């Protein structure tokens, strides 16, 4: 789980960097395919973390 959280944090960092660069270039985030792709990666990882937490809580109970 720790590895998954580390990966999520790294991907969020990348998303923030891409977003900042896009805004500095006056490109709307919704028009930037790189930002959109990275956002999908982060969403996928958030989903995986959530599912892992659910599974873990079921095992503990």
URQUIHU-V803070 format. One record per helix or strand of 2 or more residues. SS is the DSSP state (A for helix, B for strand). FROM is the first residue (numbers start at 1). LEN is the number of residues. If there is no record, write none. Layout:
SS/FROM/LEN, SS/FROM/LEN
This chain:
A/2/23, A/29/3, A/33/28
